[in-house]
Amino acid sequence: MALLLRTHYSLARDSIRKNRTRSFLTCLGIGIGVASIIMIMSLMGSINNMISTQVKSMGADLIVVRPTKHVSAIDSLVEGLTNSNSYMTSSLTLKDAKVIAGLNNVQASAPIAAGVATLSSEDRTVKSANVIGTTADLTKVQNLQLKSGVFLPDRVENSAVIGKNLSLALFGTGSEAIGQTFTLFDQKFIVVGMLEEMKDPINFSNVNFDDSVIVNADYLAKIGGNFQVQQINIKAINTSVLEELSVEMNDLLFAEKSGNLNYEILYGDAISHPAGSLFTVVSGMLTVVAGVSLVVGGIGVMNILLVSVGERTREIGIRKAVGASSINILMQFMFESLILSLSGGILGMILGYAIAFLVSIVTPFNPYIDLSIVLITIATSLVIGVLFGIYPAIKAARKNPIESLRYYR
């Protein structure tokens, strides 16, 4: 059996080598589809890994409460495409955050009320600035480092902490904004702190702090900033109470919301999934497009094999005349299909990661290499080889040896 398989492999390899240019272009068709999938999986893995690292750096005692809707996958997809500001339909409130903060096993609790508003300084205006309403406890549950100043002192309710990029846009400086004032909802705010530039723009709070200004949540609500809470970050007193605390929080919120389960409580590895539903939708759509290109590559494999069957009709007749069975002929062409598909998959994997490394030079997303991605690539290539190689192989195996021997080109 092993000798027969080696013979099939040798025949298929020799046939592919005789038409190297045609075989390379066929592999390239498969490779482009595989490279697209590799890039998407690498990006998703990179983001998951980035968020997971952030959560681990904060400690294992972190709990996150997010709004959610128990809807079908189709409804979720439509909402993700039509509603980029998912927090605008949030079920969470500042009251929920205060109630949670009062629980015995809670060390710190910080709501994140996010929205977009117009900010005006003396000589500049930013029309669509990210505004975050929270409390001073945010620094205890989020890895935020101050470059200078203080973080939302209780004695100054109109205080603000600003990120580097927004500071440049609003004041023309990314380092000397302390003491500067700006107007938000017709109220004056004073900058009392500046954030260190964040290395990772994507985080488990789904906020780019470099482009944001952080203000007191209660004061923001008082002056008309009706931003709904998109997340509540909680730090437990230790890891041993996480499960007990999450159950206690669930019972509390369940009662507060009259039994409406429009929220989710996450801790541990569950926090690490990408926070943006729109990102998930876009990734899914890109995967579908990559899948279509992979199918096109598979059709290319089928087309080349059909051409090869036509060109080698007489060869098939001779092989059958000297004793080769239909199964032998079928296996020969299936081996050719599998070699082309697998070679294309390996080429696509190399190409995909090469592009991912180039993208990592200009973005914070490092290529994510995992054994599961490699195995998925190999399995996908083999499936494509089988699906699109079976018809040409069967067509070759069914050829009549007498008619085949009469065939001349």
PyMOL commands that set and color helices and strands:
alter all, ss='L'
color gray80, all
select helices_A, chain A and resi 2-18+20-58+73-82+86-89+94-101+138-141+164-171+209-211+217-222+239-256+268-272+277-311+313-321+326-362+371-397+401-405
alter helices_A, ss='H'
color red, helices_A
select strands_A, chain A and resi 62-67+106-120+125-134+146-149+159-162+181-184+187-195+212-216+229-236+263-267
alter strands_A, ss='S'
color yellow, strands_A
deselect
rebuild
show_as cartoon
